Amino acid sequence: MGVAVTKPDGTPGTPHPPLSPALTRVADTLAANPELGSHGQVAEVARAAGVNPSTVVRYAQALGYNGWPALQQELRATYLAGLNASETLRRHNGEEPAGAVHRALRRDLANLRAALDTVDPEAADAAIEAIHTATRTLVVASGSYVAPAHLLAHLGPTMGLPITLESRGGVHLATALSGIGPGDCVVAVSFWRQTRDTLLAARIAAEAGATVVAVTDANTGVAAHARHVLKVPSEGLSFFQSTTAAVSVVYGLLAGLGARRGPGADAALRRTEELWEALGALGTPGTSPGTAR
């Protein structure tokens, strides 16, 4: 009889046959060396466990992941979530100010490459369909995580989609959630040490029968309440998380929504442009904003 292998977030995975001694050594090595698991190469993990690299890959697959990169992203997100802001900053002690911008660009390039493995295409397509067919969509985020959330809530309505953002929490969030139910969609955006308001919003929305989409970096927190999970790498260079990959994912969702709406998106965009003109929202070449028509 198979057993449920425990995933890094503590939840049971798909039932699998009992682990072999070699796979058990990999599991024990990762449990004892979380930093190795979160940043080490597959060959380094294999060497520490006394197995070959293919055994490490088989262990990842036993937990239900496509391979080592997907499992490592989960391990990295879980490891970083256990560090507070000052501990995260200390991990970067000794780095020179010079070159920081290009280090950040390289880090974000790595996040974007990893996102190609961690973002499930079927989950992304399902999220697009859920938002498109929803009676209304509420996007919930706080702090710096509002950046990708704001893009979805700002650009979605220009295509005629009923999308709003709530980032203030408290009574404002309670009001926004009060009418959420079946047929609605809630997009919860949260990374690292996930915020309580966003976590509770995901839980309340799911209990009310709404479809919850989680944009997050691990199988923890808001993901537990989501029907569709978009796992996005968020590791940054300092004490903060990077939302670059999440922004790219949101742009993808918006592109998919535009394609899904077809002529409806075009008509809504024309109306939006008419309003820009009526409000004098955009300057014209050779004029200052104050003289825009």
C-alpha positions in Angstrom: 0.0 0.0 0.0 1.3 3.4 -0.9 2.0 6.3 1.5 1.5 10.0 1.2 4.8 11.7 0.9 4.9 14.9 2.9 5.6 18.1 0.8 8.0 20.8 2.1 5.0 22.9 3.4 3.9 20.0 5.6 0.9 18.9 3.6 0.6 15.4 2.3 1.3 14.8 -1.4 0.0 12.2 -3.8 0.2 8.7 -2.4 3.4 6.9 -3.5 5.1 3.7 -2.7 7.3 3.9 0.4 10.6 5.7 -0.2 13.6 3.6 -1.0 16.7 3.9 1.3 18.4 6.2 -1.3 15.3 8.5 -1.5 15.1 8.5 2.3 18.7 9.7 2.4 17.8 12.6 0.1 14.8 13.5 2.3 16.9 13.4 5.4 19.7 15.5 3.9 17.3 18.2 2.7 15.5 18.3 6.1 18.9 18.7 7.9 20.3 21.2 5.5 17.5 23.6 4.4 19.9 26.2 3.0 21.6 23.5 0.8 18.2 22.4 -0.5 17.2 26.0 -1.2 20.3 27.1 -3.1 22.5 24.0 -3.8 23.0 22.5 -7.2 21.5 19.0 -7.7 25.0 17.5 -7.8 25.8 19.2 -4.4 22.6 17.7 -2.8 23.4 14.3 -4.3 27.0 14.4 -2.9 25.8 15.4 0.5 23.2 12.6 0.5 25.7 10.0 -0.9 23.5 9.3 -4.0 23.7 10.2 -7.6 22.0 13.2 -9.1 19.3 11.2 -10.8 18.2 10.0 -7.3 17.6 13.6 -6.3 15.5 14.1 -9.4 13.5 10.9 -8.6 12.9 12.2 -5.0 11.4 15.4 -6.4 9.2 13.5 -8.7 8.1 11.2 -5.8 6.7 14.4 -4.1 4.7 15.3 -7.2 7.1 17.8 -8.8 8.2 17.8 -12.4 11.9 17.7 -11.3 14.5 19.2 -9.1 14.1 22.9 -10.2 10.4 22.9 -9.2 11.1 21.3 -5.8 14.0 23.6 -5.1 11.9 26.7 -5.8 9.5 25.4 -3.2 12.3 24.7 -0.7 13.8 28.1 -1.4 10.5 29.9 -0.8 9.9 28.0 2.4 13.4 28.6 3.7 13.3 32.4 3.0 9.8 32.6 4.6 11.4 31.4 7.8 13.8 34.4 7.9 12.7 37.9 9.1 13.7 41.1 7.3 16.9 41.6 9.2 18.0 38.0 8.7 17.3 38.3 5.0 19.4 41.5 4.8 22.3 39.8 6.7 22.4 37.1 4.0 23.6 39.8 1.7 26.2 41.4 4.0 29.5 42.1 2.3 27.9 42.9 -1.1 29.3 46.1 -2.5 26.9 49.0 -3.5 28.7 49.1 -6.9 27.0 46.8 -9.4 23.8 46.3 -7.3 21.6 47.3 -10.2 23.0 44.6 -12.5 23.0 42.0 -9.7 19.3 42.8 -9.3 18.7 42.4 -13.0 20.5 39.0 -13.0 18.5 37.9 -10.0 15.3 38.8 -11.8 16.4 37.1 -14.9 16.9 34.0 -12.8 13.5 34.4 -11.3 11.9 34.7 -14.7 13.7 31.6 -16.0 12.5 29.7 -12.9 9.0 30.9 -13.4 8.9 29.0 -16.7 9.1 25.8 -14.6 7.1 26.9 -11.6 4.0 28.5 -13.2 1.7 25.7 -14.4 0.4 26.6 -17.8 -2.9 24.8 -17.2 -3.4 26.7 -13.9 -2.6 30.0 -15.7 -5.2 29.3 -18.4 -7.7 28.3 -15.8 -7.1 31.6 -13.9 -7.7 33.6 -17.1 -11.0 31.7 -17.6 -12.0 32.2 -14.0 -11.4 36.0 -14.2 -13.1 36.3 -17.6 -16.3 34.5 -16.5 -16.5 36.0 -13.0 -19.4 38.3 -12.2 -16.7 40.4 -10.5 -13.1 40.0 -9.5 -11.5 41.3 -6.3 -7.7 41.5 -6.2 -6.3 41.5 -2.7 -2.7 42.5 -1.8 -0.8 44.7 0.6 2.6 46.5 0.8 4.9 46.1 -2.1 2.9 43.2 -3.4 0.3 45.7 -4.5 2.5 46.4 -7.6 1.4 43.4 -9.6 -2.1 43.5 -8.1 -2.6 47.1 -9.1 -1.7 46.3 -12.7 -4.4 43.6 -12.9 -7.0 45.8 -11.3 -6.0 48.9 -13.4 -5.6 47.4 -16.9 -8.4 44.8 -16.6 -11.2 47.3 -16.5 -9.8 49.1 -19.6 -10.9 45.9 -21.4 -14.3 46.0 -19.8 -13.6 43.5 -17.0 -15.2 44.2 -13.5 -11.9 44.0 -11.5 -11.2 46.0 -8.4 -8.3 46.2 -5.9 -8.4 46.2 -2.1 -5.1 46.9 -0.5 -6.1 48.7 2.7 -7.2 45.7 4.8 -9.4 46.0 7.9 -12.9 47.4 7.5 -12.2 48.2 3.8 -11.4 44.6 3.1 -14.5 43.5 5.1 -16.7 45.7 2.9 -15.1 44.4 -0.3 -15.6 40.8 0.8 -19.1 41.2 2.1 -20.8 40.5 -1.2 -18.3 37.9 -2.6 -19.8 34.5 -3.4 -20.3 31.9 -6.1 -19.6 33.3 -9.5 -17.1 35.7 -8.2 -13.3 35.5 -8.3 -10.7 36.7 -5.7 -7.1 37.0 -6.8 -4.8 36.9 -3.7 -1.3 38.2 -4.2 1.2 37.5 -1.4 4.8 36.2 -1.1 7.4 35.4 1.6 5.9 35.9 5.1 2.4 36.1 3.9 0.2 38.9 5.2 -2.7 38.1 7.5 -5.3 40.2 5.6 -4.6 38.5 2.3 -4.5 35.0 3.8 -7.9 35.6 5.6 -9.4 37.1 2.4 -8.5 33.9 0.5 -10.0 31.7 3.1 -13.2 33.8 3.5 -13.7 34.0 -0.3 -13.2 30.2 -0.7 -15.6 29.5 2.1 -18.2 31.8 0.4 -17.9 29.8 -2.8 -15.8 32.2 -4.9 -13.0 31.0 -7.1 -9.7 31.9 -5.5 -6.6 32.4 -7.6 -3.3 32.6 -5.7 -0.3 34.4 -7.0 2.4 33.3 -4.5 5.8 31.7 -4.2 5.1 28.4 -2.4 2.4 25.9 -1.5 1.7 27.6 1.7 -0.7 30.3 3.1 -3.1 31.6 0.4 -2.3 28.6 -1.9 -4.1 26.3 0.6 -7.4 28.1 -0.1 -6.9 28.6 -3.9 -8.5 26.7 -6.7 -5.8 27.9 -9.1 -2.2 28.5 -7.8 0.4 30.4 -9.8 3.7 29.8 -8.1 6.1 32.7 -8.9 9.7 33.1 -7.7 10.1 36.2 -5.6 13.7 36.1 -4.3 15.3 39.5 -4.2 18.8 40.9 -3.4 18.1 42.5 -0.1 15.5 42.4 2.7 12.6 42.7 0.2 11.1 40.3 -2.3 11.2 40.9 -6.0 7.8 41.2 -7.8 9.3 41.3 -11.3 8.3 37.7 -12.2 4.8 38.3 -10.6 4.4 41.4 -12.8 5.3 39.4 -15.9 2.7 36.7 -14.9 0.1 39.4 -14.5 0.9 40.8 -17.9 0.4 37.3 -19.2 -3.0 37.1 -17.5 -4.0 40.4 -19.0 -2.9 39.3 -22.5 -4.9 36.2 -22.2 -7.9 38.1 -20.9 -7.7 40.4 -23.9 -7.5 37.5 -26.3 -10.4 35.8 -24.5 -12.6 38.9 -24.7 -11.9 39.5 -28.4 -14.1 42.3 -29.8 -15.4 43.1 -26.4 -11.9 44.2 -25.3 -11.5 46.3 -28.4 -14.8 48.1 -27.8 -14.0 48.7 -24.1 -10.5 50.1 -25.1 -12.0 52.5 -27.6 -14.3 53.8 -24.9 -11.4 54.1 -22.5 -9.4 56.1 -25.0 -12.5 58.4 -25.5 -12.5 59.0 -21.8 -8.7 59.8 -21.8 -9.4 62.4 -24.4 -12.4 63.9 -22.6 -10.5 64.1 -19.4 -7.3 65.5 -21.0 -5.5 62.7 -19.3 -2.7 62.4 -21.9 -0.4 65.1 -23.2 0.1 65.5 -26.9 3.5 65.9 -28.6 4.9 69.4 -28.1 2.5 70.3 -25.2 2.9 70.3 -21.4 0.4 68.3 -19.3 -1.3 71.5 -18.3 -2.3 72.3 -21.9 -3.4 68.8 -22.8 -6.9 68.5 -24.3 
